[in-house]
Amino acid sequence: MKLELKKINKKFEDWGISDFTIKIDSGSFVSLVGPSGSGKTTLLRIISGLEIPDSGIILFDEKNITSFEPEKRNVGFVFQNEALFSHLNVFENVAFGLKMKKEKNIEKKVSTALSLVHLNGFDKRNVTRLSGGEKRRVAIARAIAYNPKILLLDEPLNGLDAPLKEKMKFLLKELQEKTGITAIMVTHDIDDAFFLSDKIAVMICGKIEQFDNPIKIFKKPKNKSVKDFISDYALSETKIKGKKVFVSSKKSNYRFQ
């Protein structure tokens, strides 16, 4: 699904999003990066319908859905803290949204979603006994179980140790390629954004400073704000599965939070 936000405004007591405009192509993976408080998560909530903008228009495939309730937007949302129900097992957590929407073939849809995140056979597991990575995958399975047109990911790799984080990055890439879903990820980690994204939006103080493909973000930062934000990272060339690719890496132990 193609997504377009036109002149979105949302004011809070001490900050706000001002005239935010962006077009996201159907089937693409876009990351929103920027310092804390730049409005990244608020934008996900506006897209999902959990927050209502003060003004502006939200278009899904050129249809104005600005006034639609969240359940009518067909959007999957993976929250930063997973938001799993501890009293429900894996199957029941993934099936929760399907039951709320009164979907048919729930067992098949749950099975398909769990298969996509490589959790076959985990149906009856207690979620409190899962590892951090397994919980994250259950949250993703729940978000994609009813075949949403847009997948919103709020810091999906945050808090995972390095080896698990790398596995999750490949899982997200594989998932997006298999389903063709339009994915929008919020992250503070430029490495993750660079690896996963077709395009990156650098947000500072509620505005987009640059929206471009990852290589251009690094090679041709639009202004000083973008240049400063990426200054702690370097671009290098490597091979993955025999193909030459560009990757980003941290220059120091400092990371822009």
Backbone as CSV, one residue per row, in Angstrom:
resi,resn,N_x,N_y,N_z,CA_x,CA_y,CA_z,C_x,C_y,C_z
1,MET,0.831,-1.199,0.000,0.000,0.000,0.000,0.868,1.253,0.000
2,LYS,0.509,2.211,-0.828,1.214,3.485,-0.861,0.672,4.393,0.241
3,LEU,1.575,5.040,0.948,1.194,5.925,2.049,1.656,7.342,1.743
4,GLU,0.769,8.291,2.031,1.147,9.689,1.880,0.612,10.501,3.061
5,LEU,1.497,11.267,3.670,1.111,12.205,4.722,1.284,13.609,4.169
6,LYS,0.248,14.423,4.311,0.291,15.782,3.781,0.108,16.809,4.898
7,LYS,1.156,17.585,5.118,1.119,18.709,6.056,0.496,18.327,7.407
8,ILE,1.039,17.261,7.996,0.572,16.795,9.301,1.108,17.709,10.399
9,ASN,0.219,18.173,11.242,0.587,18.989,12.401,0.031,18.346,13.666
10,LYS,0.873,18.275,14.675,0.454,17.765,15.978,1.232,18.520,17.049
11,LYS,0.534,19.335,17.816,1.178,20.155,18.828,0.986,19.565,20.223
12,PHE,2.085,19.545,20.978,2.048,19.166,22.383,2.493,20.370,23.201
13,GLU,2.589,20.208,24.488,2.897,21.347,25.356,4.240,21.980,25.052
14,ASP,5.262,21.146,24.847,6.607,21.699,24.681,7.261,21.384,23.337
15,TRP,6.540,20.716,22.419,7.099,20.421,21.106,5.962,20.020,20.168
16,GLY,6.313,19.760,18.926,5.270,19.361,17.997,5.819,18.942,16.650
17,ILE,4.946,18.369,15.839,5.252,18.012,14.455,4.628,19.081,13.575
18,SER,5.410,19.631,12.671,4.940,20.769,11.880,5.012,20.493,10.380
19,ASP,3.868,20.596,9.720,3.781,20.472,8.254,4.563,19.268,7.727
20,PHE,4.373,18.129,8.378,5.118,16.921,8.011,4.500,16.314,6.752
21,THR,5.317,16.185,5.718,4.854,15.639,4.436,5.821,14.570,3.951
22,ILE,5.266,13.419,3.543,6.113,12.338,3.042,5.283,11.424,2.151
23,LYS,5.918,10.844,1.131,5.293,9.838,0.279,6.107,8.553,0.377
24,ILE,5.447,7.452,0.679,6.121,6.162,0.833,5.527,5.183,-0.169
25,ASP,6.367,4.647,-1.033,5.908,3.750,-2.095,5.416,2.419,-1.535
26,SER,4.486,1.824,-2.236,3.965,0.512,-1.856,5.079,-0.527,-1.888
27,GLY,5.144,-1.350,-0.845,6.123,-2.428,-0.788,7.520,-2.019,-0.392
28,SER,7.701,-0.775,0.013,9.040,-0.312,0.399,9.247,-0.409,1.905
29,PHE,10.510,-0.361,2.316,10.883,-0.366,3.730,11.530,0.981,4.025
30,VAL,10.891,1.749,4.892,11.364,3.101,5.228,11.663,3.181,6.716
31,SER,12.771,3.806,7.058,13.112,4.016,8.464,13.047,5.494,8.810
32,LEU,12.503,5.787,9.985,12.514,7.125,10.545,13.598,7.160,11.607
33,VAL,14.614,7.973,11.416,15.705,8.078,12.382,15.797,9.521,12.866
34,GLY,16.418,9.682,14.022,16.583,11.017,14.586,16.719,10.942,16.086
35,PRO,17.118,12.036,16.718,17.286,12.049,18.174,15.964,11.856,18.896
36,SER,16.029,11.479,20.154,14.831,11.323,20.971,14.043,12.628,20.991
37,GLY,12.725,12.507,20.924,11.886,13.689,20.960,11.669,14.345,19.621
38,SER,12.084,13.679,18.539,11.919,14.279,17.213,10.564,13.956,16.588
39,GLY,9.772,13.112,17.240,8.417,12.824,16.774,8.244,11.534,16.009
40,LYS,9.245,10.652,16.043,9.202,9.426,15.244,8.046,8.505,15.655
41,THR,7.971,8.172,16.946,6.917,7.282,17.419,5.546,7.925,17.297
42,THR,5.474,9.223,17.519,4.198,9.930,17.363,3.681,9.783,15.940
43,LEU,4.557,9.812,14.970,4.139,9.639,13.580,3.568,8.247,13.333
44,LEU,4.196,7.229,13.919,3.646,5.879,13.787,2.245,5.822,14.377
45,ARG,2.057,6.459,15.507,0.751,6.463,16.166,-0.288,7.229,15.339
46,ILE,0.151,8.269,14.654,-0.759,9.010,13.776,-1.156,8.159,12.573
47,ILE,-0.198,7.456,11.993,-0.490,6.584,10.846,-1.465,5.477,11.250
48,SER,-1.274,4.930,12.450,-2.119,3.825,12.908,-3.490,4.275,13.389
49,GLY,-3.633,5.569,13.696,-4.904,6.075,14.209,-4.958,6.164,15.719
50,LEU,-3.857,5.821,16.393,-3.821,5.913,17.849,-3.663,7.355,18.317
51,GLU,-3.165,8.218,17.431,-3.107,9.664,17.675,-3.800,10.357,16.502
52,ILE,-4.522,11.415,16.807,-5.202,12.176,15.769,-4.437,13.476,15.530
53,PRO,-4.051,13.760,14.279,-3.336,15.017,14.015,-4.248,16.226,14.198
54,ASP,-3.665,17.345,14.560,-4.449,18.580,14.662,-4.912,19.039,13.288
55,SER,-4.101,18.784,12.286,-4.467,19.102,10.907,-3.609,18.264,9.972
56,GLY,-3.992,18.234,8.704,-3.264,17.437,7.729,-4.091,16.273,7.235
57,ILE,-3.557,15.566,6.248,-4.277,14.478,5.590,-3.403,13.227,5.535
58,ILE,-4.029,12.065,5.769,-3.357,10.770,5.650,-4.032,10.015,4.509
59,LEU,-3.244,9.585,3.537,-3.783,8.877,2.378,-3.200,7.471,2.302
60,PHE,-4.075,6.482,2.176,-3.670,5.103,1.891,-4.118,4.812,0.465
61,ASP,-3.173,4.580,-0.440,-3.514,4.380,-1.856,-4.448,5.478,-2.351
62,GLU,-4.108,6.710,-1.991,-4.806,7.921,-2.424,-6.209,8.067,-1.813
63,LYS,-6.554,7.216,-0.855,-7.839,7.334,-0.157,-7.609,8.039,1.173
64,ASN,-8.400,9.054,1.450,-8.271,9.812,2.687,-8.832,9.001,3.853
65,ILE,-7.929,8.580,4.761,-8.371,7.769,5.906,-8.122,8.518,7.227
66,THR,-7.922,9.819,7.144,-7.548,10.617,8.317,-8.516,10.432,9.486
67,SER,-9.799,10.281,9.194,-10.808,10.167,10.250,-11.150,8.723,10.597
68,PHE,-10.477,7.755,9.963,-10.775,6.341,10.208,-10.316,5.913,11.601
69,GLU,-11.106,5.050,12.239,-10.695,4.433,13.497,-9.536,3.475,13.239
70,PRO,-8.683,3.215,14.261,-7.528,2.329,14.063,-7.881,0.967,13.467
71,GLU,-8.973,0.365,13.925,-9.339,-0.979,13.455,-9.777,-1.000,11.994
72,LYS,-10.020,0.165,11.412,-10.456,0.229,10.013,-9.323,0.603,9.063
73,ARG,-8.100,0.687,9.579,-6.965,1.129,8.745,-6.130,-0.016,8.200
74,ASN,-6.333,-1.215,8.686,-5.572,-2.383,8.237,-4.065,-2.159,8.366
75,VAL,-3.667,-1.754,9.577,-2.265,-1.482,9.884,-1.820,-2.401,11.023
76,GLY,-0.655,-3.020,10.865,-0.063,-3.814,11.937,0.959,-2.984,12.688
77,PHE,0.946,-3.071,14.019,1.831,-2.232,14.844,2.609,-3.125,15.801
78,VAL,3.941,-3.069,15.723,4.799,-3.778,16.682,5.342,-2.733,17.642
79,PHE,4.878,-2.795,18.885,5.265,-1.806,19.883,6.650,-2.116,20.440
80,GLN,7.286,-1.088,20.968,8.649,-1.227,21.459,8.766,-2.254,22.579
81,ASN,7.754,-2.341,23.438,7.828,-3.278,24.576,7.050,-4.561,24.319
82,GLU,6.771,-4.870,23.052,6.023,-6.041,22.582,4.533,-6.002,22.933
83,ALA,4.182,-5.581,24.183,2.781,-5.494,24.624,2.061,-6.827,24.480
84,LEU,2.758,-7.917,24.836,2.120,-9.236,24.809,1.287,-9.437,26.075
85,PHE,0.283,-10.302,25.967,-0.564,-10.620,27.116,0.044,-11.811,27.859
86,SER,0.515,-11.575,29.073,1.240,-12.613,29.819,0.355,-13.799,30.200
87,HIS,-0.950,-13.598,30.276,-1.850,-14.686,30.674,-2.297,-15.537,29.483
88,LEU,-1.849,-15.154,28.276,-2.194,-15.911,27.080,-0.950,-16.583,26.508
89,ASN,-1.144,-17.754,25.886,0.001,-18.420,25.266,0.298,-17.786,23.899
90,VAL,1.275,-18.334,23.195,1.701,-17.747,21.926,0.552,-17.710,20.921
91,PHE,-0.132,-18.833,20.757,-1.253,-18.882,19.808,-2.303,-17.833,20.155
92,GLU,-2.673,-17.754,21.407,-3.724,-16.823,21.832,-3.307,-15.366,21.641
93,ASN,-2.026,-15.071,21.844,-1.539,-13.714,21.610,-1.632,-13.338,20.135
94,VAL,-1.182,-14.243,19.276,-1.207,-13.965,17.840,-2.645,-13.906,17.323
95,ALA,-3.516,-14.730,17.907,-4.909,-14.793,17.450,-5.768,-13.657,17.997
96,PHE,-5.259,-12.913,18.971,-6.077,-11.917,19.675,-6.724,-10.914,18.717
97,GLY,-5.914,-10.306,17.859,-6.454,-9.311,16.927,-7.404,-9.926,15.921
98,LEU,-7.104,-11.161,15.502,-7.975,-11.843,14.553,-9.361,-12.079,15.148
99,LYS,-9.386,-12.457,16.426,-10.668,-12.689,17.095,-11.433,-11.385,17.271
100,MET,-10.707,-10.313,17.593,-11.357,-9.019,17.752,-11.994,-8.556,16.433
101,LYS,-11.327,-8.891,15.319,-11.843,-8.512,14.004,-12.829,-9.542,13.455
102,LYS,-13.040,-10.628,14.225,-13.952,-11.705,13.828,-13.561,-12.296,12.475
103,GLU,-12.256,-12.528,12.329,-11.731,-13.105,11.100,-12.070,-14.601,11.018
104,LYS,-12.049,-15.114,9.796,-12.245,-16.538,9.581,-10.886,-17.222,9.454
105,ASN,-10.891,-18.557,9.573,-9.665,-19.357,9.415,-8.543,-18.878,10.333
106,ILE,-8.886,-18.647,11.592,-7.912,-18.096,12.537,-6.710,-19.017,12.719
107,GLU,-6.964,-20.320,12.873,-5.854,-21.253,13.099,-4.857,-21.217,11.943
108,LYS,-5.360,-21.172,10.718,-4.488,-21.149,9.548,-3.688,-19.850,9.506
109,LYS,-4.323,-18.749,9.813,-3.652,-17.451,9.759,-2.593,-17.333,10.846
110,VAL,-2.875,-17.873,12.023,-1.875,-17.863,13.101,-0.694,-18.739,12.715
111,SER,-0.991,-19.912,12.160,0.071,-20.835,11.749,0.965,-20.205,10.692
112,THR,0.363,-19.511,9.722,1.124,-18.857,8.660,2.017,-17.757,9.227
113,ALA,1.463,-16.964,10.140,2.226,-15.869,10.741,3.404,-16.397,11.555
114,LEU,3.170,-17.442,12.329,4.246,-18.020,13.140,5.327,-18.639,12.248
115,SER,4.914,-19.205,11.127,5.873,-19.782,10.195,6.762,-18.696,9.594
116,LEU,6.179,-17.543,9.287,6.942,-16.442,8.689,8.022,-15.912,9.627
117,VAL,7.783,-16.020,10.936,8.785,-15.542,11.903,9.559,-16.703,12.526
118,HIS,9.446,-17.875,11.904,10.198,-19.068,12.328,9.888,-19.485,13.772
119,LEU,8.604,-19.510,14.092,8.180,-19.975,15.418,7.194,-21.141,15.301
120,ASN,7.395,-21.986,14.310,6.556,-23.179,14.181,6.676,-24.031,15.437
121,GLY,5.556,-24.514,15.933,5.574,-25.377,17.110,5.566,-24.643,18.433
122,PHE,5.508,-23.313,18.402,5.511,-22.517,19.635,4.095,-22.173,20.118
123,ASP,3.080,-22.697,19.453,1.690,-22.308,19.701,1.304,-22.293,21.177
124,LYS,1.645,-23.356,21.881,1.174,-23.514,23.257,2.156,-22.988,24.303
125,ARG,3.245,-22.391,23.870,4.239,-21.884,24.822,3.687,-20.704,25.626
126,ASN,4.077,-20.665,26.883,3.757,-19.511,27.725,4.696,-18.363,27.350
127,VAL,4.162,-17.199,27.041,5.013,-16.096,26.563,5.985,-15.611,27.628
128,THR,5.675,-15.854,28.905,6.579,-15.408,29.968,7.855,-16.241,30.003
129,ARG,7.849,-17.368,29.318,9.024,-18.240,29.301,9.815,-18.135,28.010
130,LEU,9.446,-17.194,27.172,10.162,-17.002,25.911,11.360,-16.084,26.103
131,SER,12.338,-16.219,25.214,13.481,-15.299,25.220,13.031,-13.952,24.667
132,GLY,13.901,-12.948,24.805,13.579,-11.624,24.294,13.321,-11.633,22.796
133,GLY,14.142,-12.355,22.062,13.968,-12.432,20.615,12.702,-13.161,20.223
134,GLU,12.353,-14.213,20.970,11.125,-14.960,20.688,9.892,-14.099,20.950
135,LYS,9.929,-13.324,22.032,8.809,-12.412,22.326,8.642,-11.396,21.207
136,ARG,9.769,-10.883,20.719,9.716,-9.897,19.651,9.095,-10.504,18.397
137,ARG,9.436,-11.762,18.121,8.888,-12.432,16.943,7.399,-12.722,17.098
138,VAL,6.960,-13.028,18.319,5.526,-13.224,18.566,4.782,-11.913,18.302
139,ALA,5.359,-10.808,18.749,4.734,-9.497,18.528,4.621,-9.193,17.035
140,ILE,5.650,-9.557,16.271,5.608,-9.344,14.823,4.561,-10.250,14.184
141,ALA,4.509,-11.515,14.628,3.514,-12.452,14.099,2.103,-11.939,14.351
142,ARG,1.861,-11.404,15.532,0.535,-10.859,15.851,0.191,-9.694,14.933
143,ALA,1.200,-8.880,14.625,0.969,-7.694,13.788,0.688,-8.039,12.334
144,ILE,1.219,-9.171,11.855,1.042,-9.527,10.439,-0.004,-10.610,10.215
145,ALA,-0.576,-11.155,11.289,-1.473,-12.312,11.179,-2.694,-12.034,10.308
146,TYR,-3.213,-10.812,10.353,-4.426,-10.511,9.566,-4.095,-9.821,8.244
147,ASN,-2.839,-10.006,7.805,-2.410,-9.530,6.494,-2.610,-8.023,6.317
148,PRO,-2.015,-7.212,7.185,-2.157,-5.759,7.057,-1.434,-5.248,5.819
149,LYS,-1.833,-4.077,5.367,-1.201,-3.467,4.199,0.047,-2.674,4.582
150,ILE,0.095,-2.237,5.839,1.240,-1.473,6.330,1.682,-2.057,7.670
151,LEU,2.984,-2.219,7.859,3.544,-2.708,9.114,4.370,-1.599,9.755
152,LEU,4.010,-1.224,10.983,4.712,-0.183,11.726,5.556,-0.842,12.811
153,LEU,6.821,-0.493,12.874,7.766,-1.120,13.796,8.426,-0.046,14.655
154,ASP,8.160,-0.071,15.951,8.734,0.923,16.853,9.922,0.320,17.592
155,GLU,11.128,0.668,17.162,12.373,0.152,17.751,12.339,-1.377,17.904
156,PRO,12.094,-2.118,16.822,11.950,-3.576,16.933,13.218,-4.313,17.334
157,LEU,14.387,-3.666,17.215,15.652,-4.320,17.540,16.256,-3.811,18.843
158,ASN,15.558,-2.901,19.493,16.073,-2.297,20.732,16.131,-3.320,21.860
159,GLY,17.233,-3.325,22.602,17.358,-4.192,23.771,17.820,-5.602,23.483
160,LEU,18.074,-5.940,22.216,18.542,-7.279,21.873,20.067,-7.296,21.856
161,ASP,20.666,-8.424,22.286,22.126,-8.495,22.227,22.575,-8.593,20.771
162,ALA,23.851,-8.350,20.527,24.368,-8.201,19.162,24.065,-9.391,18.239
163,PRO,24.339,-10.648,18.655,24.057,-11.773,17.755,22.564,-11.896,17.421
164,LEU,21.718,-11.714,18.433,20.278,-11.818,18.213,19.769,-10.679,17.343
165,LYS,20.350,-9.518,17.549,19.964,-8.351,16.746,20.232,-8.602,15.270
166,GLU,21.381,-9.194,14.957,21.708,-9.490,13.562,20.717,-10.486,12.972
167,LYS,20.336,-11.498,13.743,19.358,-12.483,13.270,18.005,-11.822,13.001
168,MET,17.616,-10.913,13.889,16.332,-10.234,13.742,16.337,-9.321,12.520
169,LYS,17.472,-8.703,12.233,17.563,-7.844,11.045,17.320,-8.660,9.779
170,PHE,17.935,-9.834,9.700,17.732,-10.688,8.535,16.294,-11.209,8.485
171,LEU,15.714,-11.477,9.664,14.325,-11.933,9.715,13.382,-10.857,9.166
172,LEU,13.585,-9.614,9.600,12.730,-8.522,9.124,12.876,-8.319,7.615
173,LYS,14.094,-8.420,7.134,14.339,-8.253,5.696,13.653,-9.373,4.917
174,GLU,13.790,-10.597,5.407,13.165,-11.753,4.765,11.641,-11.624,4.787
175,LEU,11.104,-11.216,5.925,9.659,-11.070,6.094,9.095,-10.044,5.114
176,GLN,9.766,-8.909,5.013,9.281,-7.849,4.135,9.362,-8.271,2.669
177,GLU,10.404,-8.983,2.319,10.562,-9.442,0.939,9.522,-10.507,0.586
178,LYS,9.212,-11.389,1.534,8.239,-12.465,1.283,6.818,-11.941,1.174
179,THR,6.468,-10.983,2.023,5.090,-10.501,2.072,4.835,-9.309,1.157
180,GLY,5.884,-8.554,0.834,5.713,-7.360,0.021,5.006,-6.236,0.748
181,ILE,4.952,-6.320,2.060,4.254,-5.329,2.867,5.033,-4.008,2.900
182,THR,4.323,-2.913,2.992,4.953,-1.614,3.196,5.326,-1.503,4.672
183,ALA,6.605,-1.319,4.968,7.080,-1.303,6.356,7.696,0.039,6.704
184,ILE,7.360,0.534,7.896,7.922,1.790,8.398,8.476,1.530,9.786
185,MET,9.768,1.740,9.957,10.444,1.431,11.213,10.997,2.690,11.859
186,VAL,10.765,2.824,13.144,11.403,3.854,13.949,12.632,3.249,14.612
187,THR,13.770,3.909,14.491,14.982,3.424,15.147,15.928,4.583,15.430
188,HIS,16.737,4.445,16.476,17.793,5.424,16.738,19.119,4.935,16.173
189,ASP,19.115,3.688,15.643,20.345,3.059,15.186,20.474,3.167,13.665
190,ILE,21.394,3.979,13.212,21.570,4.191,11.779,22.014,2.907,11.087
191,ASP,22.813,2.071,11.760,23.238,0.802,11.167,22.034,-0.039,10.761
192,ASP,21.057,-0.154,11.664,19.866,-0.949,11.393,19.064,-0.351,10.241
193,ALA,18.909,0.968,10.270,18.166,1.650,9.211,18.846,1.446,7.860
194,PHE,20.164,1.558,7.840,20.915,1.425,6.591,20.749,0.022,6.014
195,PHE,20.813,-0.985,6.854,20.744,-2.377,6.399,19.359,-2.719,5.839
196,LEU,18.313,-2.234,6.495,16.959,-2.668,6.166,16.226,-1.795,5.153
197,SER,16.615,-0.546,5.027,15.741,0.426,4.381,16.017,0.676,2.902
198,ASP,14.921,0.897,2.173,15.012,1.424,0.816,15.273,2.927,0.885
199,LYS,14.632,3.572,1.879,14.826,4.993,2.103,14.857,5.281,3.600
200,ILE,15.555,6.357,3.943,15.648,6.792,5.337,15.177,8.238,5.430
201,ALA,14.346,8.506,6.439,13.926,9.878,6.729,14.622,10.319,8.009
202,VAL,15.462,11.336,7.905,16.132,11.885,9.085,15.225,12.969,9.669
203,MET,14.743,12.739,10.890,13.833,13.677,11.542,14.527,14.408,12.686
204,ILE,14.354,15.700,12.722,14.886,16.512,13.817,13.843,17.569,14.161
205,CYS,13.465,17.607,15.439,12.502,18.603,15.931,11.191,18.575,15.153
206,GLY,10.690,17.364,14.886,9.380,17.229,14.277,9.314,17.465,12.785
207,LYS,10.475,17.596,12.131,10.492,17.840,10.692,11.467,16.898,10.001
208,ILE,11.198,16.602,8.739,12.135,15.816,7.939,13.220,16.725,7.399
209,GLU,14.463,16.415,7.745,15.599,17.166,7.218,16.074,16.584,5.891
210,GLN,15.925,15.252,5.740,16.282,14.622,4.470,15.577,13.278,4.362
211,PHE,15.033,13.007,3.175,14.379,11.721,2.896,14.979,11.197,1.609
212,ASP,15.799,10.142,1.729,16.571,9.699,0.570,17.001,8.248,0.764
213,ASN,17.623,7.690,-0.276,18.144,6.333,-0.102,19.358,6.392,0.827
214,PRO,19.658,5.292,1.506,20.703,5.311,2.542,22.058,5.811,2.074
215,ILE,22.479,5.436,0.876,23.803,5.855,0.407,23.869,7.363,0.233
216,LYS,22.810,7.962,-0.308,22.810,9.418,-0.482,22.792,10.149,0.857
217,ILE,22.117,9.550,1.847,22.115,10.159,3.181,23.547,10.321,3.676
218,PHE,24.368,9.294,3.425,25.759,9.325,3.878,26.654,10.171,2.971
219,LYS,26.483,10.002,1.661,27.396,10.665,0.730,27.028,12.121,0.467
220,LYS,25.746,12.429,0.531,25.308,13.789,0.225,24.296,14.293,1.257
221,PRO,24.726,14.448,2.520,23.796,14.990,3.520,23.303,16.366,3.090
222,LYS,22.013,16.585,3.244,21.380,17.792,2.706,21.797,19.069,3.425
223,ASN,22.047,18.937,4.745,22.407,20.131,5.511,23.258,19.743,6.714
224,LYS,23.613,20.714,7.512,24.486,20.482,8.667,23.826,19.573,9.697
225,SER,22.519,19.687,9.869,21.811,18.860,10.853,21.943,17.374,10.521
226,VAL,21.761,17.038,9.248,21.903,15.648,8.815,23.355,15.205,8.925
227,LYS,24.261,16.066,8.495,25.692,15.740,8.556,26.127,15.475,9.986
228,ASP,25.666,16.276,10.923,26.012,16.082,12.333,25.426,14.779,12.865
229,PHE,24.205,14.470,12.436,23.544,13.268,12.938,24.271,11.992,12.522
230,ILE,24.794,11.973,11.295,25.459,10.763,10.804,26.966,10.801,11.001
231,SER,27.465,11.839,11.652,28.911,12.057,11.728,29.661,10.950,12.468
232,ASP,28.974,10.193,13.305,29.644,9.147,14.068,29.653,7.804,13.330
233,TYR,29.165,7.809,12.085,29.089,6.571,11.307,29.861,6.730,10.003
234,ALA,30.372,5.613,9.498,31.135,5.625,8.251,30.538,4.615,7.279
235,LEU,30.678,4.897,5.996,30.180,4.021,4.947,31.335,3.189,4.405
236,SER,31.102,1.877,4.264,32.143,1.006,3.725,31.510,-0.029,2.803
237,GLU,32.345,-0.661,1.991,31.866,-1.667,1.043,32.304,-3.045,1.507
238,THR,31.380,-4.012,1.391,31.700,-5.380,1.798,30.944,-6.345,0.901
239,LYS,31.073,-7.631,1.163,30.353,-8.640,0.390,29.431,-9.436,1.311
240,ILE,28.195,-9.601,0.877,27.223,-10.441,1.579,26.665,-11.418,0.562
241,LYS,26.883,-12.712,0.805,26.451,-13.765,-0.112,26.993,-13.533,-1.529
242,GLY,28.254,-13.089,-1.575,28.931,-12.906,-2.849,28.636,-11.615,-3.569
243,LYS,27.764,-10.781,-3.011,27.413,-9.519,-3.654,28.067,-8.348,-2.929
244,LYS,28.543,-7.374,-3.718,29.102,-6.171,-3.118,27.975,-5.273,-2.619
245,VAL,28.062,-4.889,-1.366,27.053,-4.009,-0.781,27.741,-2.969,0.089
246,PHE,27.044,-1.862,0.320,27.519,-0.847,1.242,26.909,-1.101,2.613
247,VAL,27.707,-0.902,3.655,27.214,-1.014,5.021,27.704,0.196,5.810
248,SER,26.984,0.520,6.870,27.433,1.603,7.744,27.976,0.998,9.022
249,SER,28.867,1.705,9.660,29.429,1.222,10.921,29.806,2.407,11.794
250,LYS,29.770,2.177,13.101,30.103,3.227,14.059,31.592,3.504,14.082
251,LYS,31.942,4.792,14.163,33.359,5.174,14.246,33.876,5.089,15.677
252,SER,32.964,5.243,16.651,33.392,5.305,18.037,32.370,4.634,18.916
253,ASN,32.594,4.697,20.221,31.644,4.116,21.161,30.470,5.030,21.421
254,TYR,30.565,6.251,20.967,29.460,7.217,21.156,28.344,6.926,20.175
255,ARG,27.123,7.008,20.613,25.975,6.850,19.731,24.967,7.938,20.029
256,PHE,24.468,8.566,18.971,23.475,9.652,19.114,22.191,9.041,19.645
257,GLN,21.726,9.459,20.791,20.504,8.913,21.381,19.392,9.924,21.255
